[in-house]
Amino acid sequence: MLRSDRVVPLARPLPVEVAVEDGSIILSNEEYDLLVVAPTLTEAIEGWFYELTMLFKVYVDVDPGTLSESARRYRTNLLSLVA
């Protein structure tokens, strides 16, 4: 569904908290338990897209029957980003 080689518009905003600490850029989102730390903003953004892509591969691009109940809820929440 979500591939790293294409951009998928989001159906709703995905808030990102941005911080700088000890020269590193930190991007985070509590709802999806996302955290990326990188030396530059460009690398942080690339890491953010990579993490989102991995979440979709693990939770969305699989048979929902193989997921636990909490993983299915997480999957539904992920799908709400692009539905």
Backbone as a chain_set.jsonl record, in Angstrom:
{"seq": "MLRSDRVVPLARPLPVEVAVEDGSIILSNEEYDLLVVAPTLTEAIEGWFYELTMLFKVYVDVDPGTLSESARRYRTNLLSLVA", "coords": {"N": [[0.823, -1.196, 0.0], [1.743, 1.42, 0.942], [4.519, 2.704, -0.445], [8.039, 3.225, -0.572], [8.868, 4.473, -2.867], [6.984, 6.215, -3.794], [4.721, 8.952, -3.251], [2.157, 9.219, -0.941], [-0.797, 10.839, -0.409], [-1.922, 12.107, 2.713], [-4.87, 11.435, 4.58], [-5.531, 12.744, 6.816], [-4.006, 15.063, 9.12], [-0.722, 14.295, 10.297], [0.639, 14.774, 13.151], [3.845, 16.025, 13.959], [6.359, 16.176, 16.244], [9.066, 18.296, 16.594], [12.415, 18.52, 17.521], [15.592, 19.764, 18.652], [18.514, 18.426, 19.79], [21.597, 18.237, 21.31], [22.807, 18.715, 18.823], [21.455, 17.009, 17.126], [18.635, 16.223, 15.078], [15.365, 15.632, 16.076], [12.527, 13.821, 15.434], [9.213, 13.113, 16.279], [6.248, 11.224, 17.132], [3.662, 10.569, 19.205], [1.234, 9.113, 18.994], [1.631, 7.129, 17.055], [3.883, 6.023, 18.001], [6.366, 6.829, 16.969], [9.756, 7.605, 16.343], [12.494, 9.386, 15.296], [15.878, 10.029, 14.98], [18.382, 12.063, 13.787], [21.352, 13.397, 12.176], [20.919, 15.551, 10.434], [18.274, 17.638, 9.1], [17.296, 16.779, 6.637], [18.071, 14.06, 6.603], [16.589, 13.224, 8.793], [13.954, 13.559, 7.89], [13.971, 11.74, 5.758], [14.343, 9.416, 7.263], [11.949, 9.433, 8.681], [10.024, 8.959, 6.661], [10.907, 6.423, 5.952], [10.407, 4.965, 8.329], [7.584, 5.156, 8.47], [6.945, 3.774, 6.126], [7.888, 1.227, 6.81], [6.158, 0.616, 8.934], [3.749, 0.343, 7.535], [4.399, -1.848, 5.939], [4.677, -3.849, 7.866], [2.231, -3.864, 9.291], [0.057, -3.336, 7.542], [0.411, -4.344, 4.917], [-0.015, -7.072, 5.148], [-1.722, -10.176, 5.873], [-4.525, -9.532, 7.747], [-5.486, -11.438, 9.509], [-3.302, -12.651, 10.606], [-2.418, -11.022, 12.546], [-2.237, -9.815, 15.941], [-4.889, -8.814, 18.212], [-4.401, -6.187, 19.205], [-2.538, -5.346, 17.323], [-4.122, -5.347, 15.05], [-5.841, -3.235, 15.664], [-3.981, -1.157, 15.664], [-3.262, -1.299, 12.99], [-5.688, -0.518, 11.773], [-5.742, 2.118, 12.652], [-3.46, 3.095, 11.328], [-4.335, 2.794, 8.67], [-6.3, 4.72, 8.64], [-4.928, 6.992, 8.154], [-4.538, 7.154, 5.428], [-6.915, 6.608, 4.225]], "CA": [[0.0, 0.0, 0.0], [2.614, 2.584, 1.005], [5.844, 2.306, -0.908], [9.01, 4.299, -0.414], [9.137, 5.121, -4.147], [5.892, 7.098, -4.197], [4.138, 9.769, -2.194], [0.736, 8.958, -0.727], [-1.368, 11.93, 0.38], [-2.563, 11.7, 3.959], [-6.268, 11.818, 4.727], [-5.598, 13.628, 7.99], [-2.66, 15.461, 9.527], [0.086, 13.447, 11.174], [1.464, 15.718, 13.896], [5.241, 15.653, 14.178], [7.077, 17.041, 17.173], [10.441, 18.476, 16.135], [13.301, 19.05, 18.551], [17.028, 19.688, 18.387], [19.205, 18.106, 21.033], [22.998, 17.859, 21.094], [23.114, 18.769, 17.402], [20.655, 16.044, 16.365], [17.236, 16.546, 14.824], [14.504, 14.575, 16.601], [11.136, 13.864, 14.988], [8.467, 12.1, 17.029], [4.793, 11.224, 17.158], [3.264, 9.626, 20.258], [0.12, 8.26, 18.577], [2.158, 5.983, 16.302], [5.124, 5.608, 18.654], [7.438, 7.06, 16.003], [10.886, 8.401, 16.802], [13.626, 9.396, 14.376], [16.956, 10.924, 15.381], [19.345, 12.122, 12.69], [22.224, 14.569, 12.273], [20.414, 16.659, 9.616], [16.83, 17.614, 8.872], [17.056, 15.937, 5.459], [18.159, 12.655, 7.027], [15.469, 12.96, 9.701], [12.758, 13.4, 7.054], [14.126, 10.447, 5.077], [14.102, 8.398, 8.281], [10.517, 9.471, 8.985], [9.346, 8.234, 5.578], [11.294, 5.014, 6.061], [9.674, 4.38, 9.46], [6.183, 4.999, 8.064], [6.905, 2.687, 5.142], [8.052, -0.033, 7.535], [4.914, 0.354, 9.664], [2.765, -0.171, 6.582], [4.801, -3.201, 5.534], [4.483, -4.779, 8.982], [0.855, -3.929, 9.781], [-0.973, -3.173, 6.515], [0.666, -5.206, 3.756], [-0.051, -8.471, 5.59], [-3.059, -10.71, 6.143], [-4.923, -9.104, 9.085], [-5.709, -12.607, 10.352], [-2.044, -13.047, 11.247], [-2.079, -10.01, 13.547], [-2.926, -9.842, 17.232], [-5.976, -7.831, 18.294], [-3.831, -4.842, 19.322], [-1.911, -5.033, 16.034], [-5.216, -5.021, 14.125], [-6.277, -1.872, 16.0], [-2.916, -0.279, 15.173], [-3.409, -1.341, 11.528], [-6.835, 0.327, 11.454], [-5.306, 3.49, 12.877], [-2.58, 3.432, 10.205], [-5.147, 2.931, 7.459], [-7.056, 5.974, 8.713], [-4.067, 8.057, 7.627], [-4.578, 7.205, 3.964], [-8.261, 6.261, 3.732]], "C": [[0.865, 1.257, 0.0], [4.007, 2.133, 0.621], [6.772, 3.499, -0.807], [9.273, 5.036, -1.717], [7.978, 5.986, -4.639], [5.357, 7.845, -2.983], [2.647, 9.475, -2.134], [0.181, 10.101, 0.116], [-2.067, 11.393, 1.628], [-3.988, 12.23, 4.015], [-6.473, 12.762, 5.912], [-4.173, 13.978, 8.391], [-2.003, 14.42, 10.436], [1.021, 14.39, 11.929], [2.87, 15.165, 14.149], [5.846, 16.668, 15.136], [8.527, 17.084, 16.716], [11.248, 19.095, 17.269], [14.742, 18.939, 18.065], [17.705, 19.465, 19.728], [20.608, 17.614, 20.713], [23.346, 17.787, 19.612], [22.349, 17.783, 16.545], [19.23, 16.555, 16.206], [16.399, 15.356, 15.287], [13.082, 14.824, 16.107], [10.383, 12.778, 15.743], [6.964, 12.309, 16.894], [4.372, 10.152, 18.154], [2.186, 8.647, 19.806], [0.607, 6.993, 17.874], [3.481, 5.473, 16.864], [6.31, 5.711, 17.687], [8.514, 7.945, 16.614], [12.015, 8.248, 15.8], [14.619, 10.421, 14.893], [17.997, 10.884, 14.278], [20.187, 13.396, 12.815], [21.74, 15.777, 11.466], [18.907, 16.526, 9.444], [16.492, 16.721, 7.678], [17.081, 14.463, 5.83], [17.016, 12.282, 7.964], [14.182, 12.738, 8.903], [12.815, 12.078, 6.299], [13.848, 9.3, 6.041], [12.632, 8.299, 8.642], [9.73, 8.696, 7.932], [9.67, 6.745, 5.629], [10.495, 4.331, 7.174], [8.2, 4.174, 9.113], [6.024, 3.863, 7.063], [7.006, 1.337, 5.834], [6.79, -0.383, 8.323], [3.852, -0.216, 8.733], [3.129, -1.575, 6.12], [4.472, -4.219, 6.621], [3.008, -4.953, 9.34], [-0.225, -3.909, 8.7], [-0.799, -4.156, 5.364], [0.736, -6.68, 4.125], [-1.506, -8.895, 5.76], [-3.446, -10.307, 7.563], [-5.155, -10.265, 10.043], [-4.463, -13.082, 11.067], [-1.651, -12.096, 12.376], [-2.841, -10.235, 14.846], [-4.02, -8.774, 17.223], [-5.421, -6.409, 18.382], [-3.159, -4.417, 18.018], [-2.974, -4.691, 14.992], [-5.761, -3.615, 14.399], [-5.263, -0.854, 15.484], [-3.008, -0.17, 13.65], [-4.552, -0.429, 11.084], [-6.477, 1.796, 11.604], [-4.38, 3.949, 11.751], [-3.384, 3.673, 8.933], [-5.955, 4.228, 7.46], [-6.233, 7.159, 8.216], [-4.225, 8.232, 6.122], [-5.958, 6.923, 3.387], [-9.027, 7.497, 3.314]], "O": [[0.712, 2.091, -0.893], [4.601, 1.282, 1.283], [6.343, 4.645, -0.94], [9.846, 6.125, -1.691], [7.991, 6.441, -5.783], [5.523, 7.414, -1.842], [1.961, 9.481, -3.156], [0.637, 10.313, 1.239], [-2.72, 10.35, 1.588], [-4.272, 13.336, 3.554], [-7.469, 13.482, 5.986], [-3.234, 13.264, 8.037], [-2.668, 13.76, 11.236], [2.074, 14.765, 11.414], [3.047, 14.0, 14.503], [5.845, 17.87, 14.869], [9.144, 16.046, 16.48], [10.822, 20.066, 17.895], [15.065, 18.135, 17.191], [17.496, 20.218, 20.679], [20.78, 16.679, 19.932], [24.093, 16.904, 19.189], [22.576, 17.724, 15.336], [18.692, 17.231, 17.084], [16.686, 14.212, 14.935], [12.509, 15.891, 16.329], [10.858, 11.646, 15.839], [6.483, 13.401, 16.59], [4.682, 8.974, 17.978], [2.215, 7.478, 20.189], [0.055, 5.912, 18.08], [4.12, 4.6, 16.276], [7.14, 4.806, 17.6], [8.216, 8.912, 17.316], [12.443, 7.137, 15.489], [14.247, 11.552, 15.207], [18.446, 9.81, 13.876], [19.785, 14.352, 13.477], [22.109, 16.909, 11.778], [18.338, 15.448, 9.619], [15.504, 15.987, 7.714], [16.207, 13.702, 5.416], [16.529, 11.151, 7.932], [13.411, 11.829, 9.21], [11.811, 11.371, 6.211], [13.193, 8.324, 5.676], [12.121, 7.205, 8.882], [8.874, 7.876, 8.266], [8.804, 5.907, 5.379], [9.966, 3.237, 6.975], [7.63, 3.13, 9.43], [5.076, 3.082, 7.147], [6.285, 0.404, 5.481], [6.395, -1.548, 8.374], [3.136, -1.149, 9.098], [2.242, -2.408, 5.93], [4.034, -5.329, 6.32], [2.576, -6.061, 9.659], [-1.321, -4.421, 8.925], [-1.777, -4.736, 4.893], [1.459, -7.45, 3.493], [-2.407, -8.057, 5.785], [-2.763, -10.7, 8.509], [-5.034, -10.1, 11.257], [-4.553, -13.838, 12.034], [-0.669, -12.334, 13.079], [-3.946, -10.776, 14.848], [-4.064, -7.931, 16.327], [-5.922, -5.514, 17.701], [-3.21, -3.243, 17.653], [-2.747, -3.834, 14.138], [-6.103, -2.889, 13.466], [-5.636, 0.183, 14.936], [-2.851, 0.914, 13.089], [-4.405, 0.341, 10.135], [-6.865, 2.623, 10.779], [-4.505, 5.075, 11.271], [-3.143, 4.638, 8.209], [-6.258, 4.772, 6.398], [-6.786, 8.21, 7.894], [-4.063, 9.336, 5.602], [-6.143, 6.995, 2.172], [-10.173, 7.394, 2.876]]}, "num_chains": 1, "name": "protein.A"}
